[in-house]
Amino acid sequence: MKAIEPAVSLQRLVRSEGSVPVPSLVRSITHIVKQVTDIERYCTGCGTCTLVCPTAAIMPEYNPFNKFLFYKNRGGEPYRRGGRRNDPSASTLDKLKFTRISMLTDPALDAGRHEFYIRTLLGRIPPADKLPVKAADGRLIVDKGEFIPPVHEIYPIMIGSMSVGALSPPMWEGLAMGVAYLNEVEGLPVVMCSGEGGMPQRLLKSRFLKYFILQIASGYFGWDEIIHALPHMKEDPCAIEIKYGQGAKPGDGGLLMSYKVLKLIAEIRGVPKFVDLASPPTHQTKYSIEESVAKMIQSMSMAWGFRVPVYPKISGTKTAQAVLNNLARNPYAAGLYIDGEDGGTGAAYNVSMDKMGHPIASNLRDCYLDLVKQGKQNELPLIAAGGVGKTGNLAANTAALIMLGASAAAMGKYIMQSAAECFGDEYNRCSLCNTGRCPRGITTQDPKLYRRLDPDKVAERVVEVFKSADIELRKIFAPMGRSTQLPIGMSDGLSVGDKEIAERLKIDYAC
């Protein structure tokens, strides 16, 4: 951040020596490191200085009054930052406990002794009586004239949407390599969402595309590149995600700051360099979110010959159930992705990050119970995101969301913090994801900064994170007797010591 710099200082020292001490003045020149007073280079608390100081003499100090510093709203512009909301308290997910435990065997041994098949389905799953399949002569005959929704088997923890542009080239490449290794070597079908803005052509035309979910958002950035690559694709993508909202800034759209729109990003997105890329509002030809979702699901399904699952991503709000009920009637909708208030690292105003949105636990629970009333809880999968792994409990948070009704959980900030050693936290430390000055090289397009990040090491850490999370999920599911099927909606296995949370989520109260 260039918030500190080497300098020369004149120091004055008064000394009294000898048998008859007479004060004398001694001046000396010393080399120091001083904090810069230029407001454009203020300390952001990223802590990089503590890593490079050989005597550990420098450290940032948190300022609890940071929201009142004048430089953050000069010109009447509200303070905009990256990172997550300033909320260090434990989330609802972290308060949930798994209390349905089998006493038949030693639970500590089960995770290592049983064979596990921790997988989930992404795509519409119609009831058996509505499938165009019939038995004849001991064989199943499929009526090819009828539509069968495409379904993919994936790992229940996804890497959420972080775009080429939001992340640096080494970070994105490291994540992609880690995902490919997990699929092809470790046998874990982990998938990753591309985020808004398209992908490099060489990846779109490679065999690795099947491990990625392509996102299209209202800005349509990068979509030309994807359309042009369609005839040359060796594999279909895992799914298509249509982004209508995100948890960090519900209703506010995406924003890639101009400092990040360098040559590579400008070419992929088909825009000039160094311009702010704000997702425009929904086109005026779409009267409502319901009409927009229906049109986009239909058109994207047609683009891939109805072979690829297509689903929308929305912010966690009170209107999520309205969108869900419309999707339940759409035979081509492959699911619903709900992003809670703690999601997102992109540029957002403080007021959006701290005061807007809906916690994912209760929003997901409302939607799942709505599906239960319609008898469609096993038909339309729900993907939950927003603060998953916020305090490091990735597997536990995922398991809790699954038992509240999710088919899968998505995380983004957690993989940045664990795989690339992000310096940020929820105390407004660093929070420079949006500025293009990430000191770790994770969310910047500046080669001087992202050269600090080794994509091979990122890939190794991604693999280690998912392998360890897989063991923890086994530890949680084994005592519940679930080794081959996810406990989706198995809320009787959850308890909480907060009576209000228990009543809100309709789970057991235990104290």
C-alpha positions in Angstrom: 0.0 0.0 0.0 3.1 2.2 0.3 1.8 3.4 3.7 5.3 3.2 5.2 8.6 4.2 3.7 12.3 4.4 4.7 13.4 7.8 5.8 16.3 9.6 7.6 15.6 11.2 11.0 17.6 13.7 13.0 17.4 12.7 16.7 18.5 14.9 19.6 19.8 13.2 22.8 20.7 15.1 26.1 23.5 13.3 27.9 25.2 13.8 31.3 28.4 11.9 31.9 31.5 12.1 34.0 32.2 12.8 37.7 30.7 16.3 37.3 27.8 15.6 34.9 27.1 18.6 32.7 24.2 18.2 30.3 25.3 18.1 26.7 23.3 17.9 23.6 24.2 15.2 21.0 22.5 15.1 17.6 22.6 12.0 15.4 21.3 10.9 12.0 19.4 7.5 12.0 17.5 5.5 9.4 13.9 4.8 10.2 10.7 3.5 8.8 7.9 6.0 9.0 4.2 6.0 8.3 3.2 8.2 5.3 0.7 11.0 6.0 -0.6 11.2 2.4 -4.3 10.2 2.6 -4.1 8.4 -0.7 -1.6 5.9 0.9 -3.2 5.4 4.2 -2.6 2.2 6.2 -5.3 -0.4 5.5 -4.2 -2.8 8.1 -3.3 -5.6 5.7 -0.4 -6.6 7.9 2.2 -7.1 5.1 4.6 -4.9 7.0 4.8 -7.4 9.8 5.9 -10.1 7.4 8.8 -8.1 6.0 10.1 -6.3 9.1 13.2 -8.3 10.3 12.9 -7.1 13.9 9.1 -7.4 14.2 9.0 -3.7 15.1 6.1 -2.8 12.9 2.5 -3.9 13.3 -0.9 -2.4 12.3 -3.3 -1.4 15.0 -7.1 -1.7 14.5 -9.0 1.6 14.7 -12.5 1.0 16.0 -13.6 4.4 14.7 -12.5 3.7 11.1 -16.0 4.5 9.7 -15.7 8.1 10.8 -12.4 8.8 9.1 -12.9 11.7 6.6 -11.1 10.3 3.6 -13.7 7.5 3.1 -16.4 9.8 1.7 -14.6 12.6 0.0 -16.7 14.3 -2.7 -19.9 12.9 -1.2 -19.1 9.3 -2.3 -19.9 6.6 0.3 -17.1 4.4 1.3 -16.8 1.3 -1.0 -14.7 -1.7 -0.1 -14.2 -5.4 -0.7 -14.2 -8.2 1.8 -17.1 -9.3 4.0 -19.3 -7.4 6.4 -17.8 -6.1 9.7 -19.4 -8.7 11.9 -16.9 -10.8 14.0 -19.7 -12.5 15.9 -20.5 -16.1 15.4 -23.1 -16.8 12.7 -26.2 -18.8 13.2 -24.5 -21.7 11.3 -21.7 -21.8 13.9 -24.2 -22.1 16.7 -25.8 -25.3 15.4 -24.9 -28.7 16.8 -25.3 -32.2 15.5 -27.1 -34.1 18.2 -28.6 -37.2 16.5 -25.8 -39.7 17.2 -26.0 -43.4 16.8 -24.9 -45.5 19.8 -24.5 -48.8 17.9 -20.8 -48.3 17.0 -18.0 -46.1 18.0 -18.6 -42.9 16.0 -14.9 -42.1 16.0 -14.2 -45.2 13.9 -17.0 -44.9 11.5 -15.5 -42.2 9.3 -12.4 -44.3 8.7 -14.1 -47.7 8.5 -17.2 -47.2 6.3 -17.2 -46.6 2.6 -18.7 -43.2 1.9 -20.3 -41.7 -1.1 -20.7 -38.0 -0.4 -22.3 -36.6 -3.6 -25.2 -34.5 -4.5 -27.3 -33.9 -7.7 -27.3 -30.7 -9.6 -30.4 -30.5 -11.9 -34.1 -31.0 -11.9 -35.1 -34.4 -10.5 -38.7 -35.2 -11.5 -40.7 -37.8 -9.6 -40.6 -41.4 -10.9 -44.1 -41.3 -12.2 -43.3 -38.3 -14.5 -40.2 -39.7 -16.0 -40.7 -40.8 -19.7 -39.3 -44.3 -18.8 -41.1 -47.6 -18.9 -40.0 -51.2 -18.3 -40.4 -53.8 -21.0 -38.8 -57.3 -21.3 -36.7 -56.6 -18.2 -35.2 -53.4 -19.8 -35.8 -49.7 -19.3 -37.0 -47.9 -22.4 -36.6 -44.2 -22.6 -39.1 -42.2 -24.7 -36.7 -39.9 -26.6 -39.5 -37.7 -27.6 -40.0 -36.5 -24.1 -37.8 -34.0 -22.2 -35.6 -35.5 -19.5 -33.9 -32.8 -17.4 -30.1 -33.0 -17.4 -28.6 -33.9 -14.0 -24.9 -33.9 -12.9 -23.5 -35.6 -9.9 -21.2 -33.2 -8.0 -19.5 -32.8 -4.6 -21.7 -30.9 -2.2 -19.2 -28.1 -1.6 -18.8 -25.8 -4.6 -16.3 -23.0 -5.2 -18.6 -20.0 -5.7 -18.6 -17.4 -8.4 -15.4 -15.4 -8.5 -14.6 -14.0 -11.9 -11.6 -13.7 -14.1 -11.1 -10.1 -13.3 -12.1 -10.2 -9.7 -9.3 -12.7 -9.1 -5.7 -12.4 -10.4 -4.6 -14.8 -13.2 -2.4 -16.9 -10.8 -5.3 -17.2 -8.3 -7.8 -18.2 -10.8 -5.4 -20.6 -12.5 -4.5 -22.2 -9.1 -8.2 -22.8 -8.3 -8.8 -24.3 -11.8 -5.8 -26.6 -11.5 -6.9 -27.7 -8.0 -10.4 -28.5 -9.2 -9.1 -30.5 -12.2 -6.8 -32.5 -9.9 -9.6 -33.2 -7.4 -11.8 -34.6 -10.2 -9.2 -36.6 -12.1 -6.8 -37.8 -9.4 -8.7 -37.7 -6.1 -12.1 -38.7 -7.5 -13.9 -35.8 -5.9 -16.3 -34.2 -8.4 -15.7 -30.6 -7.2 -17.0 -27.9 -9.5 -16.2 -24.2 -9.7 -18.3 -21.3 -11.0 -16.6 -18.9 -13.5 -18.2 -15.8 -12.1 -19.4 -13.0 -14.4 -17.2 -11.9 -17.3 -16.5 -15.0 -19.3 -13.4 -17.2 -19.4 -10.3 -17.5 -21.5 -10.9 -19.1 -24.9 -8.3 -21.9 -24.3 -10.2 -23.1 -21.2 -13.6 -22.9 -23.0 -12.2 -25.1 -25.7 -10.5 -27.6 -23.4 -11.7 -30.8 -21.9 -11.6 -29.2 -18.4 -14.8 -27.2 -19.1 -16.9 -29.9 -17.7 -15.7 -29.0 -14.2 -16.9 -25.4 -14.5 -20.2 -23.7 -14.1 -20.5 -20.8 -16.6 -22.1 -17.7 -15.2 -24.1 -15.1 -17.2 -25.2 -11.9 -15.5 -27.2 -8.9 -16.5 -24.0 -7.2 -17.8 -23.5 -10.0 -20.4 -19.7 -9.3 -20.1 -17.6 -12.0 -21.8 -20.7 -13.7 -23.2 -19.6 -13.1 -26.8 -16.5 -15.1 -26.1 -18.5 -18.0 -24.8 -21.0 -18.0 -27.7 -18.1 -17.9 -30.2 -16.5 -20.8 -28.5 -19.7 -22.9 -28.5 -19.0 -24.8 -31.8 -15.4 -25.6 -30.6 -16.3 -26.9 -27.1 -15.0 -30.4 -26.5 -17.2 -30.7 -23.4 -20.4 -29.2 -22.1 -20.0 -27.1 -19.0 -21.3 -28.6 -15.7 -24.1 -26.0 -15.6 -25.2 -22.5 -16.5 -25.7 -20.0 -13.6 -27.7 -16.9 -14.3 -26.8 -14.2 -11.7 -29.6 -11.8 -10.7 -28.2 -10.9 -7.3 -25.4 -11.5 -4.8 -25.3 -11.5 -1.0 -22.9 -8.7 -0.3 -24.9 -6.1 -2.3 -28.4 -7.4 -2.9 -30.2 -5.4 -5.5 -27.1 -3.4 -6.3 -25.6 -5.5 -9.2 -21.9 -6.3 -9.7 -19.1 -3.9 -10.1 -15.5 -4.4 -11.3 -13.5 -1.3 -10.5 -11.5 0.4 -13.3 -8.2 -0.4 -11.7 -8.7 -4.1 -12.5 -9.8 -3.7 -16.1 -6.4 -4.2 -17.7 -5.6 -5.6 -21.2 -6.4 -9.3 -20.4 -9.7 -8.5 -18.7 -10.7 -6.0 -21.3 -10.2 -8.5 -24.1 -12.1 -11.3 -22.4 -15.1 -9.0 -21.6 -15.0 -7.0 -24.9 -14.7 -3.6 -23.3 -12.2 -0.7 -23.2 -9.4 -0.7 -20.7 -9.6 1.2 -17.4 -13.4 1.7 -17.2 -15.7 0.7 -14.3 -17.7 -2.3 -15.2 -21.1 -2.1 -13.5 -23.7 -4.7 -14.3 -26.6 -2.8 -15.9 -30.1 -3.3 -14.8 -32.3 -6.0 -16.3 -33.3 -5.2 -19.9 -36.6 -3.3 -20.3 -38.0 -6.2 -22.4 -38.2 -8.3 -19.3 -41.2 -7.1 -17.3 -40.3 -8.9 -14.0 -37.8 -11.2 -12.4 -40.1 -14.1 -13.1 -40.3 -13.4 -16.8 -36.6 -12.7 -16.9 -35.7 -16.0 -15.3 -38.1 -17.9 -17.5 -36.7 -16.4 -20.7 -33.0 -16.8 -19.7 -33.5 -20.5 -18.6 -35.2 -21.3 -21.9 -32.6 -19.5 -24.1 -29.6 -20.9 -22.2 -31.1 -24.4 -22.3 -31.6 -24.1 -26.0 -28.0 -22.9 -26.6 -26.6 -26.2 -25.3 -29.4 -28.4 -26.7 -31.0 -28.9 -23.3 -28.0 -31.0 -22.2 -26.9 -28.6 -19.4 -28.6 -27.7 -16.2 -29.6 -24.0 -16.0 -30.4 -22.3 -12.7 -30.6 -18.7 -11.4 -28.6 -17.1 -8.5 -30.4 -14.6 -6.3 -29.7 -12.7 -3.1 -31.1 -13.9 0.1 -34.1 -11.7 0.7 -37.8 -12.1 1.7 -38.6 -12.3 -2.0 -36.6 -15.5 -2.5 -39.7 -17.6 -1.9 -41.6 -15.8 -4.7 -38.8 -16.7 -7.2 -38.6 -20.3 -5.9 -42.4 -20.8 -6.4 -42.1 -19.7 -10.0 -39.1 -22.0 -10.6 -41.1 -24.9 -9.1 -43.5 -24.6 -12.0 -40.8 -24.3 -14.7 -39.8 -27.8 -15.9 -36.5 -26.4 -17.3 -35.3 -24.9 -14.0 -32.4 -27.0 -12.6 -32.4 -25.4 -9.1 -32.0 -22.2 -7.1 -28.8 -20.7 -5.8 -29.4 -18.4 -2.7 -26.6 -16.1 -1.6 -26.9 -14.9 2.0 -25.9 -11.6 3.5 -22.3 -12.7 4.3 -21.4 -13.6 0.7 -19.3 -11.7 -1.8 -15.9 -9.9 -1.8 -16.6 -7.5 -4.7 -16.8 -3.7 -4.5 -19.8 -2.7 -2.4 -20.8 0.2 -0.2 -20.5 -0.3 3.5 -24.2 0.3 3.9 -24.9 -2.6 1.6 -22.5 -5.0 3.2 -23.4 -4.2 6.8 -27.1 -3.4 6.6 -28.7 -5.2 3.7 -29.5 -8.8 2.9 -30.8 -11.9 4.7 -29.0 -14.5 6.8 -28.7 -17.7 4.7 -29.8 -20.2 7.4 -33.4 -18.9 7.8 -33.8 -17.9 4.2 -32.8 -21.4 3.1 -35.0 -23.0 5.7 -38.1 -20.9 4.6 -37.5 -22.0 0.9 -37.0 -25.7 1.8 -40.1 -25.8 3.9 -42.0 -24.1 1.1 -40.9 -27.0 -1.2 -42.0 -29.5 1.4 -45.5 -28.1 1.4 -45.6 -28.5 -2.4 -44.1 -32.0 -2.2 -41.2 -30.9 -4.3 -38.4 -31.0 -1.8 -36.6 -33.8 -3.7 -37.2 -32.3 -7.1 -35.7 -28.8 -7.1 -32.2 -28.6 -5.5 -31.2 -25.6 -3.4 -27.7 -24.2 -3.3 -26.8 -22.2 -0.2 -24.0 -19.6 0.1 -23.0 -16.6 2.2 -20.6 -16.9 5.1 -19.9 -20.6 4.6 -16.7 -21.3 6.5 -16.5 -17.7 7.8 -15.0 -18.8 11.0 -13.1 -21.8 9.6 -15.9 -24.4 10.0 -16.3 -25.2 6.4 -17.5 -28.8 6.7 -19.7 -28.1 9.8 -21.4 -25.2 8.1 -21.9 -27.2 4.9 -23.4 -30.1 6.9 -25.7 -27.8 8.8 -27.0 -26.2 5.6 -27.6 -29.6 4.0 -29.6 -30.7 7.1 -31.6 -27.4 6.8 -32.5 -28.3 3.2 -29.6 -27.4 0.9 -28.4 -29.9 -1.7 -25.0 -28.1 -1.9 -23.1 -25.2 -0.3 -20.9 -22.7 -2.1 -18.0 -20.8 -0.7 -15.6 -18.2 -2.0 -13.9 -16.1 0.7 -12.9 -19.2 2.6 -10.9 -20.7 -0.2 -9.2 -17.4 -0.7 -8.2 -17.2 3.0 -7.2 -20.9 3.2 -5.6 -21.6 -0.2 -3.9 -18.2 -0.8 -3.4 -17.0 2.8 -5.5 -13.9 2.4 -4.7 -11.2 5.0 -8.3 -9.9 5.4 -10.7 -10.6 8.2 -14.1 -9.4 9.4 -12.7 -6.5 11.4 -12.3 -4.4 8.2 -8.7 -5.4 8.0 -7.3 -5.0 4.5 -10.6 -5.2 2.6 -8.9 -4.2 -0.6 -10.4 -6.9 -2.8 -12.0 -4.2 -5.0 -9.1 -1.8 -5.4 -6.6 -3.8 -7.5 -4.0 -3.4 -4.8 -4.3 -6.7 -3.0 -0.9 -7.2 -1.2 -1.1 -10.9 -1.4 -1.7 -10.9 -5.2 -5.1 -12.7 -4.9 -7.5 -10.0 -6.2 -5.4 -7.8 -8.4 -4.4 -7.5 -12.1 -1.1 -5.8 -11.3 1.8 -8.1 -12.3 4.0 -6.6 -9.7 1.6 -7.8 -7.0 0.2 -11.1 -8.4 3.7 -12.4 -9.1 3.9 -13.0 -5.3 1.3 -15.8 -5.7 2.4 -19.2 -6.9 -0.6 -20.9 -8.7 0.9 -24.4 -8.1 0.9 -23.8 -4.3 -2.7 -22.5 -4.5 -3.7 -25.6 -6.4 -2.0 -27.8 -3.7 -3.8 -26.0 -0.9 -7.2 -26.3 -2.7 -6.7 -30.0 -2.9 -5.7 -30.2 0.8 -8.7 -28.1 1.9 -11.3 -30.3 0.1 -9.7 -33.6 1.2 -9.8 -32.4 4.8 -13.3 -31.1 4.5 -14.3 -34.5 3.0 -13.0 -36.3 6.2 -14.8 -33.9 8.4 -18.1 -34.4 6.5 -17.7 -38.2 7.1 -17.1 -37.6 10.8 -20.4 -35.7 10.9 -22.5 -38.0 8.7 -21.3 -41.3 10.0 -22.8 -41.2 13.5 -26.1 -40.2 11.8 -26.1 -43.4 9.7 -25.6 -41.5 6.5 -22.7 -42.8 4.4 -24.2 -43.2 1.0 -26.9 -40.5 0.9 -26.8 -36.9 2.0 -29.1 -36.0 5.0 -30.8 -33.2 3.0 -33.5 -31.7 5.2 -32.7 -34.0 8.1 -33.3 -31.2 10.6 -34.1 -33.6 13.5 -30.3 -34.1 13.7 -29.7 -30.4 14.5 -30.0 -28.6 17.8 -29.2 -25.2 19.1 -28.8 -23.5 22.5 -30.7 -20.4 21.4 -34.5 -20.7 21.8 -35.3 -18.0 19.2 -33.1 -19.7 16.6 -34.6 -23.0 17.4 -38.2 -21.7 16.9 -37.2 -19.8 13.7 -35.5 -22.8 12.0 -38.0 -25.3 13.5 -35.2 -27.4 15.0 -34.6 -28.8 18.6 -33.7 -26.5 21.4 -31.0 -28.0 23.6 -29.2 -26.3 26.5 
